[in-house]
Amino acid sequence: MKRLEDKIREEGQALSEHVLKVDAFLNHQVDPVLMQDIGKAFAERFADLDIDRIVTLESSGIAPAMMTALEMNVPFVFARKRKSLTLQDDLVEADVYSFTKQETNRISLSRRFVKPGERILVIDDFLANGEAALGLTELVESAGATVAGIGIVIEKSFQPGREKLLARGYRVESLARISKLEAGHISFVEAVR
Ligand code: 5GP
């Protein structure tokens, strides 16, 4: 997605060869017009699928997932990283190791909002080692639903997440695919579209 790649080039910061900071438009400040375009791009790429619901992970997945849900006219739900007093009953849970925070979070989702037999589109902000996306697929499948596709805003293609998801048979669509991070330069995998 050209607009996203331009934004990453202009406002993204390679903190190291492994970590990209995009808190100017995705992880802290959020660019709503870009999110709207992201929602349209995901809706287009997954238009052939009959999606019942979108599932994402708080907090940075919420903005792109919500805009995609609006475009596809389906509900969306975000998995929680922390237990809430009001969210205790009938949960499905999975452990996710966070690449950026270097800690394990138990993520959870209420069975009230993902029903058996539903076809789910999983959306997340980043794909690195695939832990977060795999945790989300585990939640969806524990609830008896099916993962129809996985939509990623920024994929770091030099890390193994994509291969892991493909090896398990999931369809993955990433709007920006980064092949290399260097100080002052960010390279992308394929020609923009
Ligand atoms: P994974 O679980 O695939 O290893 O990593 C995905 C999760 O880690 C994302 O949900 C995202 O929050 C975070 N993450 C991984 N790599 C990066 C990165 O380079 N930059 C930022 N901002 N977040 C990242």
Residues whose N, C-alpha, C, O or C-beta is under 5 A from the ligand:
A	BS01	5GP	H18 V19 L20 K21 V22 N27 Y97 F99 T100 F126 L127 A128 N129 G130 E131 A132 A133 G161
